[in-house]
Amino acid sequence: MMRSLFVFLVVAVVAAPVAYAHHSMAMFDASKTITIEGTVKSFRWTSPHPFMEMTVLYKSGPLDWTIEVSSLSTLMKAGWTPSTIKFGDKVVLKCHPMRNGTAGGNFVSLTLPDGKVMALGANNDAP
């Protein structure tokens, strides 16, 4: 019994930093979905979450948005590749915006220049 408790505690201590490192999604307002149009500035195919940066033109001037995308495995299952989004692409993006109002959000779907809609579900079905 003591040995089992000791093993459990060791595993808990080792696993805690890994679990803590993966952040909450609370910074995004999942009750809202916004649509923005802009030009892709970068798309980083990185783990644990790819990120996309895009420039959106407003009457007051350009503003760069940072969008967190799902995991690489989810993207690959939905047919994404590192070259799905390219620098300079003009895209329409749906995302859950940041709660604090900064220019960022959590990815929902993306319409590519050729009209193809990229999402995260099976067959890229956009919500």
N, C-alpha and C positions, 0 to 999 in steps of 0.2 A: 504494500500500500504506500509506504513512504517513497519507494523507488518510483512508482507511478506519479506521485505528486511532484517529485523532483524533476522527472522528465517533462511533465506538463509545464512546470514553471520555467524550465530552460527554454522550451519551445515558445512559450508566451513571451519571454524576454527577447528572444531572437526575432520573432515575427512582428512584434509591436512596431518597431521603426518602419518596417516595410508597409504595414497596414496604415500607419500614420502618414507616410509619404504620399499616398494616393489621396488627393484632395477631394473635398466635397464639391458637389455641383451647386451648392447654395448661392454662389455668387451670381448665377444666372437666374433670370426670372422666367421659369418654365411656363408660367401662365400667359405669357405674351410671345407672339411670334411676329417678327418684323421682316420686311423685305427691303433690301438695299441693292442698288446697282452700282457697279464700279469696275475698276481695272485691277487685275491680280498683280500684286507687287512681289509676293513670294509664296511658295508652298513648300513647307518643310516636312518631309516624309520621315518623321522621327518617332521614336517610342518614348514614353507611353502614349502620347497624343500628338498627331500631326497638327500643325498650325498653318493657317493661311492668313496672309496680310493682303488687304486690298485698299485701294484709294477710292474714296467716294467723293464726287464733286457736288458741293452745295453752293447755294448763292453766295454764302459767306466765304467760300474757298474750299480747297481740298482738305479732306480729313482721312487719316489712315485708320483702318479698323483691323483688329486682330481677332481672328475666329479660331476657337478651339474645335477640332474635329474629333471624332470617335477614335477608337484604337485602330492600330494598323490591321489587326486580324479582322475586325469588323469591316473595314474598308475593302480589304482584299476579298472577303466573302461576297461583297456587293459589287465586285468587278472593277474596283479602283486599281490604278497603278501609280507609281511615282510621277508619271507624265500626264495623268488625267487633267490636271490643272497646270497651265503654263504661264510664265511671266508675260504680262501684256494682254492676257485673255480678258475680254469684256464679259462679265458674268452678272447674273441676278442671283442673290443669295437670300435664303430664309434662315433666320437664326433666333434663338432666345437671347434677348439682350442682357447686358450686365445690369444688375440691380442698382448699382451706384451711378448709372448714367454715362459711364465712360464708353468710348467707341470700341466695343468688343462684344462677343457673344459666343454662344454654343451652337454649332452647326445643326441645321435641320435638313436643308436641301439646297441644291445649286443647279442653275440652268446654265449650261455651257454655251459658247458662241454658236454652235451648230443646232441649238435648241434641245439637245439631250439633257434630261433632268437626272442628276446624280443625287441619290439619297443613301440611306444606310440599310434599308430593309432588303429582303429578298427581292430580286429582280429590280432593284433600285426604285421601289415604289415610294414615291414621296407622300408624306402625310397630308 
